[in-house]
Amino acid sequence: MMDSKLFGEEIKRLRKQQLLSQKELSEGICCQTTISSIEKGRALPSIDILYFIALRLNVTIDYFFQNNYQNNQTYISDTIISIEEYVKTKKYHEVYEITKLERKLSKSRDLGRMFNQFIDWHFFRSSQLIGLISWEECVEHLELLLLSKERNKVHFQNLRIKNVIANVYAENGDYKEALKHYTDILNADIRLEAYRRFKLKVYFNLSKLYFYEKLYEQSIETAEKGIKLSKELEDISMLGNLYIQASQSLLKLKIVDTNNIKHYLANAKFVFQMTNNQKNLEFIDELEKQVAELNFSQV
């Protein structure tokens, strides 16, 4: 086992990852002061206490007897970054190959429930995107990843998986199920800055969903919520997309407010000029042409 200081730091990291307080971690196992002493490196737990702590932190007891935690954490971090970069660039075959290997390796070593869940999530999604399984099978597998015997509250990663499930439903025309999952995410009670920023993406996805269902007023309202939150967080990651979505929905209304559409598009253009996103700038040009033609027809 590692020295008491490093051991305590790892217990604390895992506890925070699970969104548990010291009191919640200690409940039914030991007293809170024991957990505090362990995390400060002042004491090591007995094997029976360690067993129940491991259960609550969703790792095996063997996890704590590995020799080099820092190497493990670096490996986990690097693997996650690589997968997310491949997802961003839509290189799904690479994602599939990495996650397929990781699933094989997990049979001989355990890097924790959260990492294993992350790997499984991307394995099933990439399998679907490259045509190895159907979208229904993908949803079934992802839903199973959300099932847990844990007694503590929902993890942020679960909501990220739920968003993927909603996206799969939306991509395949099941808007009712997609709406249910997006709404569940937005109604979650997780006090994390990362969750608030993640909601921006969900607002955009939900706004698109309403657009596809021809519920244009709901689409605009949802996009506006995302725009407001973007400004509160000073986060422009989804701001341009939200402005575009709002403008597209406004164009579909029977009574068209061209001034408001121009306002949305001008703001979107500003954002994408800053980020040098040429593809979206070209799309804005097309929307501006539609607005100009609309103004001409109304004269």
Sequence and secondary structure as in RCSB ss.txt:
>XXXX:A:sequence
MMDSKLFGEEIKRLRKQQLLSQKELSEGICCQTTISSIEKGRALPSIDILYFIALRLNVTIDYFFQNNYQNNQTY
ISDTIISIEEYVKTKKYHEVYEITKLERKLSKSRDLGRMFNQFIDWHFFRSSQLIGLISWEECVEHLELLLLSKE
RNKVHFQNLRIKNVIANVYAENGDYKEALKHYTDILNADIRLEAYRRFKLKVYFNLSKLYFYEKLYEQSIETAEK
GIKLSKELEDISMLGNLYIQASQSLLKLKIVDTNNIKHYLANAKFVFQMTNNQKNLEFIDELEKQVAELNFSQV
>XXXX:A:secstr
   HHHHHHHHHHHHHHTT  HHHHHTTTS HHHHHHHHTTS    HHHHHHHHHHTTS GGGGG S HHHHHHH
HHHHHHHHHHHHHTT HHHHHHHHHHHHHHTTT    HHHHHHHHHHHHHHHHHTTSS HHHHHHHHHHHH    
 S   HHHHHHHHHHHHHHHHTT HHHHHHHHHHHHT     HHHHHHHHHHHHHHHHHHHHTT HHHHHHHHHH
HHHHHHHHT  TTHHHHHHHHHHHHHHSSS  HHHHHHHHHHHHHHHHHTT HHHHHHHHHHHHHHHHHHHHH 
